[in-house]
Amino acid sequence: MTHAQERKPIVVGIDPDPGRRTALAWAADEADRRRLPLLLVLAQNVPIPGDRPTGGRPSWEEWNEALHATGDRALSEAVTFVRSRRPQAEVAALLAEGHPAWVLREQAQHATEVVLGSWHLSALQELLTSAAVALPLIAHAPCPVVVVPESEHVTQQPPYFVVGVDGSPHSAAAVDFAFEEAALRGAVVRALYVWHAPLLGVLDEDAAVQECRRMLSETVAGRTAAHPEVDLRHEVVRGHPVQVLAKASERALGLVVGTRGHGGFTGMLLGSVSQGVLHHARCPVITVPYPHHR
């Protein structure tokens, strides 16, 4: 890793609601651990000049000015929060015009990680709110994306990260990142290969599970040499990936999964499963892109 790469910031999407600070706190702590600058980004969908209100309402210019003032105030409060939590933080702020997914995708091109919050609402509400930002961002970001739930989350001792493994290079990248995070936090890595029996079944289920164990062992091999201080635990679990990963990560510091970027997911995180993990996990979900996109 070059010095320039090391100094790429942790980017965090700011919620203007001062009561929602969990993702900001996570990002501030992450930047401190990695000794990286922190960039706070607030994206606003601004009104279009042609939409000038009538009937005695404020003009478009006044509306736009008030919107920017509100954004500046929200960012200032967020910066104050970071500095009170991490006094040594190297922090900057950006007020940007545009949809949050587009703005954060642009910032992701020059980031070490992008962090944003999530709220566990109904499936429809989530697709229209936080997931509407998270899913397109995850699909295209060249760096890891961390989605941090705002709901209370209790971890257990010893602290651990769960990482989903499917034998692909994409999940190998996720394992690498899980070890990085665990090393920074003095945590355990729990690597899971989730085996989901096909609809038509298999002739020899035990042999299929044994093959999964082999691929899991190959994927995690060598990581302990690079991070001898990290305790590794790995297992093959039968079941549906969303249910198994969500359950395994209930009290985890984070759930790490791989993506192939360019709008798609791979292996056990195909389609609705990827959305399911984001919706059901109660811990931060960290998606790591395919290596050549990083």
C-alpha positions as a Markdown table, in Angstrom:
| # | Residue | x | y | z |
|---|---|---|---|---|
| 1 | Met | 0.0 | 0.0 | 0.0 |
| 2 | Thr | 1.4 | 3.3 | -1.0 |
| 3 | His | 1.6 | 6.4 | 1.2 |
| 4 | Ala | -1.1 | 8.1 | -1.1 |
| 5 | Gln | -3.4 | 5.1 | -0.6 |
| 6 | Glu | -2.8 | 5.2 | 3.2 |
| 7 | Arg | -4.0 | 8.8 | 3.3 |
| 8 | Lys | -7.3 | 8.3 | 1.5 |
| 9 | Pro | -10.0 | 9.5 | 3.9 |
| 10 | Ile | -12.7 | 7.6 | 5.6 |
| 11 | Val | -15.8 | 9.2 | 4.1 |
| 12 | Val | -19.1 | 9.3 | 6.1 |
| 13 | Gly | -22.5 | 10.3 | 4.9 |
| 14 | Ile | -24.1 | 12.7 | 7.4 |
| 15 | Asp | -27.7 | 12.5 | 8.6 |
| 16 | Pro | -29.0 | 16.0 | 9.3 |
| 17 | Asp | -30.8 | 14.6 | 12.3 |
| 18 | Pro | -28.5 | 15.2 | 15.3 |
| 19 | Gly | -30.1 | 12.2 | 17.0 |
| 20 | Arg | -28.6 | 9.8 | 14.5 |
| 21 | Arg | -24.9 | 9.7 | 15.2 |
| 22 | Thr | -24.1 | 6.0 | 15.3 |
| 23 | Ala | -22.6 | 5.8 | 11.8 |
| 24 | Leu | -20.6 | 9.1 | 12.5 |
| 25 | Ala | -19.2 | 7.7 | 15.7 |
| 26 | Trp | -18.2 | 4.4 | 13.9 |
| 27 | Ala | -16.5 | 6.4 | 11.2 |
| 28 | Ala | -14.7 | 8.7 | 13.6 |
| 29 | Asp | -13.4 | 5.7 | 15.6 |
| 30 | Glu | -12.3 | 3.9 | 12.3 |
| 31 | Ala | -10.4 | 7.0 | 11.1 |
| 32 | Asp | -8.7 | 7.2 | 14.5 |
| 33 | Arg | -7.7 | 3.6 | 14.5 |
| 34 | Arg | -6.4 | 3.7 | 10.9 |
| 35 | Arg | -4.8 | 7.2 | 11.5 |
| 36 | Leu | -6.6 | 8.6 | 8.4 |
| 37 | Pro | -8.4 | 11.9 | 7.8 |
| 38 | Leu | -12.2 | 11.9 | 8.1 |
| 39 | Leu | -14.4 | 13.6 | 5.5 |
| 40 | Leu | -18.0 | 14.4 | 6.5 |
| 41 | Val | -20.4 | 14.6 | 3.5 |
| 42 | Leu | -23.9 | 15.9 | 3.6 |
| 43 | Ala | -25.7 | 15.6 | 0.2 |
| 44 | Gln | -28.8 | 17.7 | -0.5 |
| 45 | Asn | -31.3 | 17.4 | -3.3 |
| 46 | Val | -31.7 | 21.1 | -4.0 |
| 47 | Pro | -34.8 | 22.6 | -5.7 |
| 48 | Ile | -34.7 | 23.4 | -9.4 |
| 49 | Pro | -34.9 | 27.1 | -10.3 |
| 50 | Gly | -38.0 | 26.5 | -12.5 |
| 51 | Asp | -39.8 | 25.3 | -9.4 |
| 52 | Arg | -40.1 | 28.8 | -7.9 |
| 53 | Pro | -42.9 | 28.7 | -5.3 |
| 54 | Thr | -45.8 | 31.1 | -5.7 |
| 55 | Gly | -48.6 | 32.5 | -3.6 |
| 56 | Gly | -46.5 | 34.5 | -1.1 |
| 57 | Arg | -44.1 | 31.6 | -0.3 |
| 58 | Pro | -40.4 | 32.2 | -0.2 |
| 59 | Ser | -38.6 | 32.6 | -3.6 |
| 60 | Trp | -36.5 | 29.8 | -5.0 |
| 61 | Glu | -33.4 | 31.8 | -4.1 |
| 62 | Glu | -34.5 | 32.1 | -0.5 |
| 63 | Trp | -35.5 | 28.5 | -0.3 |
| 64 | Asn | -32.1 | 27.4 | -1.7 |
| 65 | Glu | -30.3 | 29.7 | 0.7 |
| 66 | Ala | -32.2 | 28.4 | 3.7 |
| 67 | Leu | -31.5 | 24.8 | 2.6 |
| 68 | His | -27.7 | 25.5 | 2.4 |
| 69 | Ala | -27.8 | 27.2 | 5.8 |
| 70 | Thr | -29.5 | 24.2 | 7.3 |
| 71 | Gly | -26.9 | 21.9 | 5.7 |
| 72 | Asp | -23.9 | 24.0 | 6.9 |
| 73 | Arg | -25.4 | 24.0 | 10.5 |
| 74 | Ala | -25.8 | 20.2 | 10.4 |
| 75 | Leu | -22.2 | 19.7 | 9.2 |
| 76 | Ser | -20.9 | 22.1 | 11.9 |
| 77 | Glu | -22.7 | 20.1 | 14.6 |
| 78 | Ala | -21.4 | 16.9 | 13.2 |
| 79 | Val | -17.8 | 18.2 | 13.2 |
| 80 | Thr | -18.2 | 19.3 | 16.8 |
| 81 | Phe | -19.4 | 15.8 | 17.7 |
| 82 | Val | -16.4 | 14.2 | 16.1 |
| 83 | Arg | -13.9 | 16.5 | 17.8 |
| 84 | Ser | -15.5 | 15.9 | 21.2 |
| 85 | Arg | -15.3 | 12.1 | 20.6 |
| 86 | Arg | -11.8 | 12.1 | 18.9 |
| 87 | Pro | -10.0 | 15.3 | 19.8 |
| 88 | Gln | -7.0 | 14.4 | 17.5 |
| 89 | Ala | -9.2 | 13.8 | 14.5 |
| 90 | Glu | -8.2 | 15.3 | 11.2 |
| 91 | Val | -11.7 | 16.2 | 10.0 |
| 92 | Ala | -13.1 | 18.1 | 7.0 |
| 93 | Ala | -16.7 | 18.7 | 5.8 |
| 94 | Leu | -18.4 | 18.9 | 2.4 |
| 95 | Leu | -21.9 | 20.1 | 1.6 |
| 96 | Ala | -22.8 | 18.7 | -1.8 |
| 97 | Glu | -25.7 | 19.1 | -4.1 |
| 98 | Gly | -27.3 | 15.9 | -5.5 |
| 99 | His | -28.7 | 12.5 | -4.5 |
| 100 | Pro | -26.7 | 11.0 | -1.6 |
| 101 | Ala | -26.1 | 7.8 | -3.5 |
| 102 | Trp | -24.5 | 9.7 | -6.4 |
| 103 | Val | -22.6 | 12.1 | -4.2 |
| 104 | Leu | -21.1 | 9.3 | -2.0 |
| 105 | Arg | -20.3 | 7.2 | -5.1 |
| 106 | Glu | -18.2 | 10.1 | -6.4 |
| 107 | Gln | -16.5 | 10.5 | -3.0 |
| 108 | Ala | -15.8 | 6.7 | -2.9 |
| 109 | Gln | -13.5 | 7.0 | -5.8 |
| 110 | His | -10.9 | 8.6 | -3.5 |
| 111 | Ala | -11.8 | 7.0 | -0.2 |
| 112 | Thr | -10.4 | 4.2 | 2.0 |
| 113 | Glu | -13.9 | 3.4 | 3.2 |
| 114 | Val | -17.4 | 4.9 | 2.9 |
| 115 | Val | -19.6 | 4.8 | 6.0 |
| 116 | Leu | -23.4 | 5.5 | 6.2 |
| 117 | Gly | -26.3 | 4.9 | 8.5 |
| 118 | Ser | -29.3 | 2.6 | 8.2 |
| 119 | Trp | -32.6 | 2.4 | 9.9 |
| 120 | His | -34.6 | -0.8 | 10.2 |
| 121 | Leu | -38.0 | 0.1 | 8.8 |
| 122 | Ser | -40.4 | -2.0 | 6.8 |
| 123 | Ala | -38.9 | -3.5 | 3.6 |
| 124 | Leu | -40.6 | -1.0 | 1.4 |
| 125 | Gln | -39.6 | 2.0 | 3.6 |
| 126 | Glu | -36.0 | 0.8 | 3.7 |
| 127 | Leu | -35.8 | 0.4 | -0.1 |
| 128 | Leu | -37.0 | 4.0 | -0.4 |
| 129 | Thr | -34.7 | 5.4 | 2.3 |
| 130 | Ser | -31.3 | 4.1 | 3.5 |
| 131 | Ala | -31.2 | 1.1 | 1.1 |
| 132 | Ala | -31.8 | 3.4 | -1.8 |
| 133 | Val | -28.5 | 5.0 | -1.0 |
| 134 | Ala | -26.7 | 1.8 | 0.2 |
| 135 | Leu | -27.4 | -0.6 | -2.6 |
| 136 | Pro | -26.3 | 1.5 | -5.6 |
| 137 | Leu | -23.3 | 2.7 | -3.6 |
| 138 | Ile | -22.2 | -0.8 | -2.7 |
| 139 | Ala | -22.7 | -2.0 | -6.3 |
| 140 | His | -20.3 | 0.6 | -7.7 |
| 141 | Ala | -18.0 | 1.8 | -5.0 |
| 142 | Pro | -14.3 | 0.8 | -5.5 |
| 143 | Cys | -13.7 | 0.7 | -1.7 |
| 144 | Pro | -15.4 | -1.0 | 1.2 |
| 145 | Val | -18.8 | 0.4 | 2.2 |
| 146 | Val | -19.9 | 0.2 | 5.9 |
| 147 | Val | -23.6 | 0.3 | 6.6 |
| 148 | Val | -24.1 | 1.0 | 10.3 |
| 149 | Pro | -27.6 | 0.5 | 11.9 |
| 150 | Glu | -28.8 | 3.3 | 14.1 |
| 151 | Ser | -30.6 | 0.9 | 16.4 |
| 152 | Glu | -28.9 | -0.1 | 19.7 |
| 153 | His | -26.4 | -2.9 | 19.1 |
| 154 | Val | -24.9 | -5.0 | 21.9 |
| 155 | Thr | -21.6 | -6.8 | 21.3 |
| 156 | Gln | -20.1 | -9.7 | 23.3 |
| 157 | Gln | -16.7 | -10.6 | 24.7 |
| 158 | Pro | -14.4 | -11.5 | 23.1 |
| 159 | Pro | -15.3 | -9.1 | 20.3 |
| 160 | Tyr | -15.5 | -10.7 | 16.9 |
| 161 | Phe | -16.1 | -10.1 | 13.2 |
| 162 | Val | -18.1 | -12.5 | 11.0 |
| 163 | Val | -17.0 | -12.9 | 7.4 |
| 164 | Gly | -19.0 | -14.7 | 4.7 |
| 165 | Val | -16.9 | -17.1 | 2.5 |
| 166 | Asp | -17.9 | -18.8 | -0.7 |
| 167 | Gly | -14.6 | -19.8 | -2.2 |
| 168 | Ser | -14.3 | -17.0 | -4.7 |
| 169 | Pro | -11.7 | -14.2 | -4.9 |
| 170 | His | -14.4 | -11.8 | -3.9 |
| 171 | Ser | -14.8 | -13.5 | -0.5 |
| 172 | Ala | -11.0 | -13.8 | -0.2 |
| 173 | Ala | -10.9 | -10.0 | -0.3 |
| 174 | Ala | -13.6 | -9.9 | 2.4 |
| 175 | Val | -11.5 | -12.2 | 4.6 |
| 176 | Asp | -8.4 | -9.9 | 4.1 |
| 177 | Phe | -10.5 | -6.9 | 5.3 |
| 178 | Ala | -12.0 | -8.8 | 8.2 |
| 179 | Phe | -8.5 | -9.6 | 9.4 |
| 180 | Glu | -7.4 | -6.0 | 9.1 |
| 181 | Glu | -10.4 | -4.9 | 11.1 |
| 182 | Ala | -9.9 | -7.6 | 13.7 |
| 183 | Ala | -6.2 | -6.7 | 14.1 |
| 184 | Leu | -7.1 | -3.0 | 14.6 |
| 185 | Arg | -9.6 | -3.9 | 17.3 |
| 186 | Gly | -8.1 | -6.9 | 19.1 |
| 187 | Ala | -11.0 | -9.0 | 17.8 |
| 188 | Val | -11.6 | -12.6 | 16.7 |
| 189 | Val | -12.5 | -13.5 | 13.0 |
| 190 | Arg | -15.3 | -16.0 | 12.6 |
| 191 | Ala | -15.3 | -17.2 | 8.9 |
| 192 | Leu | -18.5 | -18.9 | 7.8 |
| 193 | Tyr | -19.2 | -20.9 | 4.7 |
| 194 | Val | -23.0 | -21.1 | 4.4 |
| 195 | Trp | -24.0 | -24.3 | 2.5 |
| 196 | His | -27.5 | -24.1 | 1.1 |
| 197 | Ala | -28.8 | -27.3 | -0.4 |
| 198 | Pro | -30.0 | -27.0 | -4.0 |
| 199 | Leu | -33.7 | -27.4 | -4.7 |
| 200 | Leu | -33.2 | -30.8 | -6.3 |
| 201 | Gly | -30.8 | -32.0 | -3.6 |
| 202 | Val | -27.4 | -33.6 | -4.0 |
| 203 | Leu | -26.4 | -37.2 | -4.3 |
| 204 | Asp | -23.9 | -37.0 | -1.4 |
| 205 | Glu | -24.6 | -34.1 | 1.0 |
| 206 | Asp | -21.7 | -35.0 | 3.3 |
| 207 | Ala | -19.3 | -34.9 | 0.3 |
| 208 | Ala | -20.7 | -31.5 | -0.7 |
| 209 | Val | -20.2 | -30.1 | 2.8 |
| 210 | Gln | -16.7 | -31.6 | 2.9 |
| 211 | Glu | -15.9 | -29.7 | -0.4 |
| 212 | Cys | -17.2 | -26.5 | 1.3 |
| 213 | Arg | -14.8 | -27.1 | 4.2 |
| 214 | Arg | -11.9 | -27.5 | 1.7 |
| 215 | Met | -12.7 | -24.2 | 0.0 |
| 216 | Leu | -13.1 | -22.5 | 3.3 |
| 217 | Ser | -9.7 | -23.7 | 4.5 |
| 218 | Glu | -8.1 | -22.6 | 1.3 |
| 219 | Thr | -9.6 | -19.1 | 1.5 |
| 220 | Val | -8.5 | -18.5 | 5.1 |
| 221 | Ala | -5.1 | -20.1 | 4.7 |
| 222 | Gly | -2.2 | -17.8 | 5.1 |
| 223 | Arg | -4.1 | -15.0 | 6.8 |
| 224 | Thr | -3.0 | -16.0 | 10.3 |
| 225 | Ala | 0.7 | -15.7 | 9.2 |
| 226 | Ala | 0.0 | -12.1 | 8.2 |
| 227 | His | -1.9 | -11.4 | 11.4 |
| 228 | Pro | -0.7 | -13.9 | 14.0 |
| 229 | Glu | -2.4 | -11.8 | 16.8 |
| 230 | Val | -5.8 | -12.5 | 15.4 |
| 231 | Asp | -7.7 | -15.6 | 16.6 |
| 232 | Leu | -9.4 | -17.4 | 13.6 |
| 233 | Arg | -12.4 | -19.6 | 13.9 |
| 234 | His | -14.1 | -21.1 | 10.8 |
| 235 | Glu | -16.9 | -23.5 | 10.1 |
| 236 | Val | -19.4 | -24.6 | 7.4 |
| 237 | Val | -23.0 | -24.0 | 8.4 |
| 238 | Arg | -26.0 | -25.5 | 6.6 |
| 239 | Gly | -28.9 | -23.0 | 6.0 |
| 240 | His | -30.0 | -19.9 | 4.1 |
| 241 | Pro | -27.2 | -17.3 | 3.9 |
| 242 | Val | -29.3 | -14.4 | 5.1 |
| 243 | Gln | -30.6 | -16.2 | 8.1 |
| 244 | Val | -27.2 | -17.8 | 9.0 |
| 245 | Leu | -25.2 | -14.7 | 8.6 |
| 246 | Ala | -27.7 | -12.4 | 10.4 |
| 247 | Lys | -27.9 | -14.8 | 13.3 |
| 248 | Ala | -24.1 | -15.4 | 13.5 |
| 249 | Ser | -23.5 | -11.6 | 13.5 |
| 250 | Glu | -26.1 | -10.6 | 16.1 |
| 251 | Arg | -23.5 | -9.6 | 18.7 |
| 252 | Ala | -20.6 | -9.1 | 16.3 |
| 253 | Leu | -18.6 | -5.9 | 15.8 |
| 254 | Gly | -19.4 | -6.3 | 12.1 |
| 255 | Leu | -20.4 | -8.6 | 9.2 |
| 256 | Val | -18.0 | -8.6 | 6.3 |
| 257 | Val | -19.1 | -9.8 | 2.8 |
| 258 | Gly | -17.6 | -9.6 | -0.7 |
| 259 | Thr | -19.0 | -8.0 | -3.9 |
| 260 | Arg | -17.8 | -8.1 | -7.4 |
| 261 | Gly | -18.7 | -4.4 | -8.1 |
| 262 | His | -20.2 | -3.0 | -11.3 |
| 263 | Gly | -23.7 | -3.5 | -10.0 |
| 264 | Gly | -23.5 | -7.2 | -9.0 |
| 265 | Phe | -23.0 | -9.5 | -6.1 |
| 266 | Thr | -21.4 | -12.9 | -6.3 |
| 267 | Gly | -21.5 | -16.3 | -4.7 |
| 268 | Met | -23.8 | -16.5 | -1.7 |
| 269 | Leu | -24.7 | -12.8 | -1.9 |
| 270 | Leu | -26.8 | -12.9 | -5.1 |
| 271 | Gly | -29.7 | -10.6 | -5.6 |
| 272 | Ser | -32.2 | -10.7 | -2.8 |
| 273 | Val | -29.7 | -12.2 | -0.4 |
| 274 | Ser | -27.5 | -9.1 | -0.5 |
| 275 | Gln | -30.5 | -6.9 | 0.3 |
| 276 | Gly | -31.6 | -9.4 | 2.9 |
| 277 | Val | -28.3 | -9.2 | 4.8 |
| 278 | Leu | -28.5 | -5.4 | 4.8 |
| 279 | His | -32.1 | -5.5 | 6.0 |
| 280 | His | -31.7 | -8.2 | 8.7 |
| 281 | Ala | -28.3 | -7.8 | 10.1 |
| 282 | Arg | -28.3 | -5.9 | 13.5 |
| 283 | Cys | -24.6 | -5.1 | 13.3 |
| 284 | Pro | -22.6 | -3.0 | 10.9 |
| 285 | Val | -22.4 | -4.6 | 7.4 |
| 286 | Ile | -19.1 | -4.1 | 5.6 |
| 287 | Thr | -19.1 | -4.9 | 1.9 |
| 288 | Val | -15.7 | -5.3 | 0.2 |
| 289 | Pro | -15.3 | -5.0 | -3.6 |
| 290 | Tyr | -13.5 | -7.4 | -5.9 |
| 291 | Pro | -9.8 | -6.7 | -5.6 |
| 292 | His | -9.1 | -5.3 | -9.0 |
| 293 | His | -11.8 | -2.6 | -8.4 |
| 294 | Arg | -10.0 | -1.4 | -5.2 |
